[in-house]
């Protein structure tokens, strides 16, 4: 297992992170999985054996049950793992049971600590933007948690580029703790993050954690052009996260992934993960699984080495369309591109 520095922090994290959205199986999360405490212990042991040192969860996964399962599963292993969890989403019916107000952040951090049965959270993400709470209030509350010792590092997730830069600029101006991680959706299915979020993360020194690097299973190889998967969702009818805007381009990408996987004698999932681990700015991929064999297969991605030609083929077939102003900058300003610009333009 390789370990990479998390942004400009001193924290080193494994290139694969264990995701826990499949833990609990409460409410709508039952569609994703229902891993219980015993299953979580098995998965965590598998990950520790492979060198994984980061577990990612969220307060809203099965409305707190996932955190409880993680807490029980690592009870005798707390010093061996880093825990990431999140705050922002709806956690009740009350008017203050969502968002990034000081009230919600502090109360949910305390609740997460109780469910995880720990005295600190290693990496605390704001899970989504809150356009109705003053950003100063959000950042002050997060800073308070760090200074109290209840949180050690801060992360952000699902922000737009301008929202991220506004938050970082404000934190710098007010002397608050800065985000060191940016958890985003990024995969061969959609490389939208390369427009702004990857370049901004590189420029501002944030480590990139990738959620759903297999696009909800689309890149696992079981979804092929003209074929219906034996299990899972039907792409054309009921797939909405991530939204597929160009099914033909996706199928072309999948065929390339499958061909390369065949030549390596590994799974398409491993090729899809190995590709992302070569992309600029990426620190760690969050992998989760309903079944142990899926997790075991994903862990094998760290052993896959793509040739430069294979990487180039995958890069070209999944290349995002250049939206404005990026197409104009490529035409008129490429002679002065910096490292962040190259994350999109190559």
N, C-alpha and C positions, 0 to 999 in steps of 0.2 A: 504494500500500500504506500502510495506517495502522500506526503503531507505538504500543504501549501499555506503560506501566510495569508491570514484573513484580512485583506486590504492593508491598511497601514498600521493595524494593530500588531501586538506581539503574539497573538494567538495563532497556533498552527492547527489546521483541521484536515482530516482525511479527504481525499478527492471524491469519495462516496460518503453520503450521509443517509442514515436510516430514517425514512419518512413513516409516519404513524397514522395517516388518514384512514387506513383500513382497520384501525383498532377500535373496538367497542361495538360498532354496528348498530348504533342508535339512530332512529329517525331515518332521514334521507341517506345517512352514511351506510345504512345496511346494504345499499346497492354496490358499495365499494368493497366491503368486506366486513367480517366480524371476528377479527383476531382477538382472543381472550388473553388472560394473564399467562397461562401456560404457553400459548403460541408466541406471545411477545417475548417470553424468556428464551424460547428456542431461537427466535429471530435475532435477538440481541446477542446471544452467545455466538451465533453464526457470524454476525458482523464484527464482534470483538475479535474472534479468531482470525478474521480477514484483515484486521487492522483498522476498522472503522472506529472513530472516536467521537462522532457527533450524532445525536438523536434529535430529530426535528418533530415537534408536535405543535398543537395550537389549542387554546382554551375552547374554541368552538367545535373541534372535532368530536362528534358524538356528544356535544354539549358538556364537555368536561370529562367524559368517561375515558377518552384516550389518554389524557394526562394522568388519570388515576391508575390506569393499566401500566403506563410507563413507570410511574412511581413505585408500584409494587414489583415490577419486573427488574428494576435496578436497585432494589433496596440494599443489597449487599455488594453493589458494584458502582455506587455513586462516584467514587473517586476515580473510576476508570473511564468515565464518559463525560462529555459536554452535553448540556441540554439546551435546546433552542425551543422557545414557545412564542406565542403571539397574542396580540390584543387589538381589538377594533370592532369585530363583528357582533351581531346581536346575541346576547346571552340571557335574555329574559323578556318579559312583557312590559316592563316599566319604561318611563320616558328617558331614563339615564342608563339603560342597559345595553347601550351600543355607543360607538364613537370613540373619540380620542380626547375627551375632556379629562381634567385632572381627576375628577371623581371616578370615572370609569377606569382609567389606567391604573390608579392606585388600588382600587378595590379588586380589580381583576388580577393584578400582579399578586396580591395577597392570596386570592383564591387559587391561583395557579400554584403558588408555593405550597399551600395546604394539600392540593390534590397530588402534586408531585412528591410530597413529603420530603422537601429539601429546604435548606435555608437560603439558597441563592439560585438564580437563573443565570446560566452562562451567557446566553445570547437572547435578547428580548426584542422581537420584531413588532413594529406597527404593521398590521396585516393589510391595511388598505387606507386610502386617503379619506380624510374627514374635512369636507369643505365648509362646515358650519362651526367648527371650534377654532379659535385663534391659534395659529401655529405656535406662538410664544407659550401658550398654556400647555400644549402638548409637549413641547421640548423641555419646559421647566419641570413637568411631572416626571419625564423620563430621566432627566438629569438628577432629580431627587432620588430616584430609585438606585441609580448608580452610586451616588455619594453615600447612600445608606448602606451599601454593601449587598442589597437584595438582588441587584442585577449587575453583571460585570461588563457586558458589551451590548451595544444597541445595533439593531438592524431595521431595515425598511423593506416593505414588500408591496408590489403592485402600484407604485407611484408612477406618474408620468414624468417625463424629463424635467419640465419646468417646476413641478412640485418637489422633486428631489433636490434640484439646485437651490430652490428657495429655502428648503429646510436646512440644507448644509450651510448656506450663507448666513442664515439667521442664527444657527448654533454657533458659528464662528464669531459673529458680531457680539453675541450675548455671553460668550464664554461657556456655553453648555456642552455637555458631552456630544460627540459627533457620531453619526451612523458609521459603522465599519463594514457593514454587509448589506447587500441588495439582493433580495430573493425574488426571482422573476421567472416567468414562463419563457422557455427558450428551447427550441428543438429543430430538427431537420424539417418538421412539418411547417414551422413558422419561425422565421428569423427576424421578426419585427423589432425585437429588442436591439438589433444592431443599428437601427436608425438613431436612437438617442441614449438608451439606457446602458448599453455596453460601453460606448465611448465616454459617457458621463462617469461611469463607475471607474474606468481606467484613469480618466483625468483627475478625478477627485479621491482616488485611493480607496475605493470600496471593493471588497471581495464579492464576487458574484456567486450566489447559490442558486441553482436551477431547480425549479419545481416542475414536475411532469416532463422530464427529459425525453420520455417515450411517447409524448402527446396522448396521454391517457390510454396507451396500449396500441395506438395506431401504427407505431414503428416497431412493434414486436414481431411482425412478419405474418400474423394471422389474418390481417386484412389485405386482400389482394384484389386487383382489378377483375371484375366479372365473377367474383366468388363471394359467397356469404360465409362469414366466420362461424365456426362451430359454436362458439359462445361469445358473449359480449354484445355490444350495441350494433345496430345497423347504421352504417355511416350516413347514408342518404336520408334516413328518416328521423332518427332521434339522437343525433350527436350534436351537442351544443357547447361542450367545453373540453378542449379548445374548439372554437368554431372553425370549420374547414371551408375556406373560401374558394379554393381551386382544387377540386378532387382529382382532376387529371394530372396536375403537377405533383400532387401527393403520391398518386399511384406510380408515376414515373420515378419519384424518389425512392419509394419502397422497393421497386424492382431493382434499382441500383444497389440498395442496401442488401437485398437478398442475394444478389450475385456476388457481392464482395464477401458476405458471410459464408457463402458456399465455398469460396476459394480458401478461406481461413479455417473452414470446418468449425465455425462457431455460430451462435444464434444471431439473427438480425438485431435483436435487442442489444447485444454486446457491441455490434458495429455502430449502432446509433449512439450509444453512450461513449464509445471510444472517440467518435468524431467530435462530440462536444468537449471532451477533455483536452482536445488540441486547440480549441478556439480561444482567441485572446480574451483575457479578463476572467475566465471561468476558474473558480476556486473549487467548487464541489457540486456534485449532482445528488439531488434528493431522490432516493429510490425507495419505493414501498411495494408491498406485495400482499396479496390475499393468501398465497400458498408459499410454503418454504422453498419449493423447487424453483419458483419464479425469482425469489430473492437470491438463491444460490447461483442461478444463471446470471443475474445482473451483477453480482459481486465479481464474476469472472471477467467483466469488461476491463478491469485494471490490467489484465494480462495481454490484452489485444493491442497490437501495434500496427496501425495503418501505414501503408507506404505513402509517400508524397503524392504519387499518381492517384491512389485510391481516395485520399483526402481531397485532392483537387476535383475529382469526379463528383464526389458528394457535395462539395462546395458549389460547384457550377450548377448542378441540377436543382439544388434547393435555393439558389440565389434569390434574395428578395428583390422585388421591383424597386427601382430608385424613385422615391417620392420627392417632391420639392421640399427644401432647396438642394437635396443631395445630388440630383441629376445635374443641376446647374453648377454645383461646386465641382463635380467630377469633370465637367466640360471646361471649367474656367479657372479652377484653383488647385488642381491636383499636384502641381509642382511644389506646393508648399504644405502638403498634408503632413500632419504629425501622427504620432502613435495612436491616439484615440480615433482619428479619422480613418486609419487603416483597418480598424475593427469592422467597418462597414465596407470600405472600398477595396480592401485587400492589398 
